[in-house]
Amino acid sequence: MSLFEGILIWLLAINIITVVIYRYDKMVAGSGRSRVPESRLLLLALVGGTPGAYIAMYLMQPRHKTRKLSFLWKFWGIAIVQIAVLIYWQLGQRP
């Protein structure tokens, strides 16, 4: 397996896990059951689950964590840093 294939498998797995965890947290919200800590939700995004988190937050109903500004600032900060790193890495790949 190449490094590229390993990264793709990681990203696929972490994004599936992220969607499941975000949806679980939404499902238990308001039920009195134990919630997933926000730090864990953000960690999932940080380690590559940002697309999955975005899907769970905005593209699936009901929406989750889209009104809590303290969470959104952190989430979008992670997303912007990841995009900047990808752009920087991509520009460095050019001859």
C-alpha positions, 0 to 999 in steps of 0.5 A, a space after each residue: 500500500 502506498 502512502 497516498 492509499 493509506 491517507 485516502 483510507 484514513 480520510 475515508 474512515 475518519 470522516 465516516 466515524 466523524 459523521 456517526 459521532 456528530 449524529 449520535 451527539 445530536 440524537 442524544 441532545 436533550 435526552 439527558 444521556 451523556 453527550 460527546 464533549 465538544 473537544 472530541 468533536 473538534 478533535 475529529 475535525 482536526 485529524 481529518 474529519 472536517 468534511 464529515 463534520 461539515 456534512 453532519 452539521 449542515 447537510 443532514 437534518 436536523 442541523 447540529 452545532 450550527 448556532 453555537 458560535 464558540 464551537 463554530 469559531 473553532 470548527 471554521 478555524 480548523 477548516 481554514 488552517 487545513 485549507 491553508 496547509 493544503 494550498 501551501 503543500 500544493 504550491 510547494 509541489 510545483 516545479 
